[in-house]
Amino acid sequence: MKVKGLLLVVLAVFIAGFIAGCAQEGGEKQVTTPATTPSEKKEIKAAFVYVSPVGDAGWTYMHDQGRKFIEQKYGIKTAYTENVAEGGDDERVIREYAEQGYDVIFTTSFGFMDATITVAKDYPDTIFMHCSGYKTAKNVGTYFGRMYQARYLTGIVAGAMTKSNKIGYVAAVPIPEVIRGINAFALGVKKVNPDAKVYVVWTGTWYDPAKEKEAALSLISEGCDVIAQHQDSPAAQQAAEENGAYSIGYHSDMSKFAPKAHLTAAVWNWSVIYSYIIEEVMAGTWKSEEIWWGIDKGVVGIAPFNDAVPQEVRDMVNEEMQKYLNGEVPEQYPFVGPIYDQNGNLVKAEGEVMTDEEFLSMNFFVDNVVGEIPASE
Amino acid sequence: MRVDVEAVITSGFIISLLASSIRAGTPLLFATLGEIVTERSGILNLGLEGIMITGAFTGFAVSFLTGNPWLGIVLAGFAGMALAFVHAFFSVTLKANQSITGLMLVLLGLGITGFFGRDYIGQVATYIDPIEIPVLSSIPVVGEIVFRHDPLVYLALLLAFVIWFLLFRTRYGLEIIASGENPEAADSLGVDVDRIRYLSTMLGGFLVGIGGAYLSLAYAKLWTEGMTAGRGWICLALVIFSGWMPQRAILGAYLFGGLDVLSFKLQAVGFGVSYHLLAMVPYVVTIIFLLFSVIRKREAFGAPASLGLPYIRGKRY
C-alpha cells in the first residue's frame, strides 16, 4: 500500500504539473515583437488583459485583432493575458503588467473595472484604459464603441429581407448594452418595415453554442425568417443556414459559418481606438478621457453584404450610414423621438434625443419588440 | 404580458418541442449510458465533463483534418476511452479515491482541449446531418418528431437497448453487476473483478466521448473551448434519475434535454417566462433526485452496493 500511495502522489504531481504547464503556456502567453521602427518617439510597451480566449471568434478575438494591428503599425511591444476571470485573477494580472513597467494597460471587459481602478491607484505613472466601464481616474480612461449604430443598420437589412415579418434575436443576458442593441436593431427594422416584429429569446449565457443554436431553432420554428444575435459563437448563424433562413452576425464577419444565410454583421474594429490611444501615449499627450466612438470613426461597422441583399436595400443602408458619416444626425441616432415602449408609452417625444446616461441604464423594449426583459434582482 | 395560449398548445409547437428534446437529449443519453455501465461495475467516474469535452474536441479535430465526421466520432470514443483508462488505473489498480481522480479528469480534459483546441476555434469541419427516413418520416406528427434526425440519434437509442441486453441478459452483464454489487462474491466465483471494472470504465468512457463529439459534430456543429457547458454534470444526475437502468436513461435524457429547450420555445412564442427559473429546473430536478437517492433505501433505488469502493482482495469491510 505504501508504495502504491507514493506512486499515486507522484502521478498526481506529474499531472498537476502538466495542467499547470498547459495553463502557463496557453493561458498566459506573452507575445513580444522587437521594435522595428526606430524613431525619436518614446518607446512604449502595451499590455492587454482579456476575459476569454483570443480564438473565440467573438469579443476577445476582435480586441486581439486590434492589438496585432498596433503592434505592426507602431512596432511597439505588446503582451496579453487571455481567459482572465473577472473578480478573480484580474487584479493580480493587471498589477503584474504595471509592475513590469508597461506604459499602457488595456483591460477589455466590463468586469475588470474595479480591479483596474484599484491597481491604477498604486501605479500613478502607468496609463490604464478600461473598455466599456464608467469609472475613470487621472490615469484611467475608458473606451467603447457605439455598436447600436451598426445594429441599427443591420436592422434595416433584416426588416427589408423578412417575408414573414417575424425576425428572431438570440440574446445573451439582459444588461443595458444588449437591450440597447436589440432596440437599435428593432428601430432599424421599423424604419423600413413597420409591420415586422423582433422576437427576443434570452439564453442566459454568453457562450453555450448548443443552447444558442437551440434558441435560434426555436425562433425559426415559430416562423422567424431572419435571425440576429448577441452571442459570442456563430451557432445561431448555422441554425439559420441549415433551415433556409437569413441571419445577421455580430462581432466579426461570420459569413464563413453561414455563406447562404449571413446577410451582413455588426462588427467591431478596435484598431481605430487603439491606434489613437497609442499615438497619444507616444506623443506624451495622453489624458484621461471617456472615448465612445461610433461608425463615423470606424470603430463599429457592418460586414460586406451577401449577394442576396438587393441593391435598393444596400442603398437604404448606405443612405442611413451617410447620415452618421456626414454628421447629419446626433451620435445617439436612431434613439431620437418619437420612441414608444412595448406598452405604447411615449419614452421620447418627437425630436428629443436620448442621452448617453439613459443609454447606460436602458431597461425597456421599443414597441416592435416581442419578448420580456427578465426582472433584475 | 399577453399569454398566447393558443400558440403554446398548437401541435406545431408541441411537435417542434418534442423533436428538439430528442436532439438536445442525445448527447446526454450517450454519456449517461456510458456512466451507467461504469457505475454498474462499481466505479464512480465523476470526470464526465472532462471526457465529454475531450470527445467534442477530438471529434471536431479529426473531422476537420480528415473530412470524415464518422472517423471523428469513433476516435472521439477512443479518446474518451483513454481518459477513462487513466481513471480505471487510479481506481482499480491503485485503489485511489475515485472522486478525486474523476474530478482530476474534468480539469485535465478542459485544460488539454483548451490548449490544443485554440487553433480549431472558428474553423469549419465536416458535420453529420439529419436524414429523413423514407416512408416513416412522412407519417404525420410522429414522423416529424422521431424520424428526421441524424443517424447518431438512432444509434443512441439502439445502444440503450444493447446495453440493457448486455447488462441483464448476458454473462458479461452479470459479471459487471456482480462486481458492482458484491465484488468479494464475484471474485470467489472466479470473476476477474479488476478486469471487469477496467473494461466497463473504458466502455463507459467510449460512450461519453461519443456524447461529446455529438455536440461538436451533429448538434452545435462547431468547436469552442468549454462547449460542453456543464452537460457532464447533468449526466451524473441523470444516472441517478434513471436508477442505473439504460432504458430509463432514454426518458431522462430526453426530459432533461427538453427542459433546456422549453425555455426558448416559450420565449419564442412570446410567453413571458423567466429564463432564470426555467434554466434552473434541470438542476432542481437533479437535487430532488439526489435527495431521493439518499432518503430511499438503496435496494429500492438501485445504486450498485459497492459503487465508488475500491476492491482489495482479502480485505474485510
Interface residues (C-beta under 8 A of the other chain):
Chain A: K4 L7 L8 L11 A12 I15 F18 I19 C22 A23 E25 G26 P53 V54 G55 D56 A57 Y61 N83 G168 Y199 V200 V201 W202 T203 G204 T205 Y207 D208 P209 A210 K211 E212 K213 E214 A215 L217 S218 L219 S221 E222 C224 S233 P234 A235 Q238 K256 F257 V370 G371 E372 P374 A375
Chain B: M1 A7 G12 F13 S16 S20 R23 A24 P27 F90 L94 K95 A96 M104 L107 L108 G111 I112 G114 F115 R118 D119 I121 G122 V124 L215 Y219 A220 K221 L222 T224 E225 G226 M227 A229 D260 V261 F264 K265 Q267 A268 V269 G270 G272 S274 Y275 H276 A279
